[in-house]
Amino acid sequence: MSDYSITRTIAIANQKGGVGKTTTAINLAAALAERGQKTLLIDLDPQGNASTGLGIEVSTRRHTTYDLLFSVTPASDIVMDTGIENLSVIPSTTDLSSADIELMSRARRSYLLHDALRHSDIRDRKFDYILIDCPPSLNLLTINAMVAAQSVLVPLQAEFFALEGLSQLMLSVRQLRETANTGLRIEGILLTMFDKRNNLAQQVEDDARATLGDLVLKTMIPRNVRLSEAPSYAVPVLRYDTLSKGAVAYRDLAQELLRKHDKIVSEGVVL
């Protein structure tokens, strides 16, 4: 596993789609980069939306996360510049759709991403953060991400039944902590698409904080039209509309995580 003093690796996961997972991956990565953190976003979703949202055209993705997992292609050929200072990406394409089947026949099938990040020249690039955008399911790709990561950030849409879908993910994290990755923890539960004028959203927040306590991050991502529009322009919302509520929220999220990690380092806490 990565060392906290070197690189912090965070899997962004929720088995339910449409909760703001990829939006969070793109904009948290951009916000961390904006604060001077050398950041790598690994697109582990076969849909490749995080890659597209950072302006990486499909035609330019000569090497992808598929190569990272299944070939010996050097990281220098896989990691792509996004045009945003301090932010790089390993893109994805639909080639990754068959990965789950191929992983089944592999030895150490849950450790391929872990081993790739540990043994490739990615380590030599000395990233401060590696964010992994997982597919919207608890499949072997997501398991690979959680085995490779130190923590899991869970976007949770503020809607009815939101908490019910968390139980399987939390169970998976617990099982992996007991078997494959003893240091794995929940980075936080991030409430997304939050509308403070909506009584249901307020109830979801109250229930989440009552049930999960400090696991629920203070920052909440609002329902914001600029967040929805930014991907169609292939840029993070921080560039599309830097003063929008969505951009401000993701800057707040980056700051909250940086403060938390600084505290871990200063107190010498190993989680």
Residue, then its C-alpha position, 0 to 999 in steps of 0.5 A: m500500500s502507499d505511504y501517507s507521507i508519499t501518496r494518498t490513494i483514494a477510491i471514489a466508489n458507489q455501486k449505484g450510478g447517477v450519484g455524482k461519482t465521476t463528477t466528484a472524481i473530476n472536480l476533486a482532482a481539479a481542486l486538489a491540483e489547483r491547491g498545488q497537489k500533484t494529482l493523478l486521476i485513474d479512470l477505472d470506469p469502462q464508460g470513460n466519462a472521467s477521461t472525457g470530462l477532462g478533455i481527453e478525446v477517445s481518439t487520443r487514448r492510445h494506452t489506457t487503464y486496460d494496459l495498466l492492468f494487463s500489460v507491461t506498458p510503461a506508465s510514461d506511455i499511459v499517463m496523459d497530461t490534461g492541460i491543467e497544471n498538476l493534473s494527469v489522467i490515465p484514461s479509460t475506453t470500452d476495452l475495459s468492459s471485458a476486464d472483469i471476465e479477464l480478471m477472473s482467470r488471473a492470479r492475484r486478480s484483486y491485486l493487479l491495480h495495487d501491483a501496477l501502482r506499486h511497481s511501475d514508474i508511476r511511483d517515480r512521479k511522486f504524486d501527492y494524490i491518486l484518485i480512482d474513479c470506479p465503475p458503478s458496481l461492486n465488481l472486480l475492478t472496484i475491488n482492485a481499486m479498494v485493494a490499491a487505495q488507502s481509503v474510499l470516498v463514497p458520494l451519496q445522493a440526497e434522496f429517498f433510500a440513499l442510505e440503504g444502498l450503503s450497506q453492501l459497500m460498507l460490508s465490502v470495505r470491512q471484508l477487504r480490511e480483514t483480508a486484502n487491505t488491512g489499512l483500508r478505511i472510509e475517507g468519508i460519505l459525501l452528500t451530493m446533489f443536495d438542495k437545502r430547500n428540499n425537506l427530503a434532502q434535509q431529512v437524508e442529511d439528518d439521517a446520515r449524520a445520525t447513523l454515520g456520525d463523523l463519517v459524513l463529511k461537512t462539505m456537501i455538493p449542491r444541485n447545481v446546473r453548472l456542474s451538469e453543464a461542465p462535462s459537455y465542455a470537457v472541463p471541470v466546473l472549476r474552469y467552466d464557471t470558477l465562481s459557481k456554487g459547484a466549484v466552490a463546494y469542490r474547493d471546500l471538499a479539497q480543503e476539508l480532505l487536506r486538513k484531515h490528512d495534515k492532521i493525520v500526518s501531524e499526529g502520526v496516526v496510522l489508519 
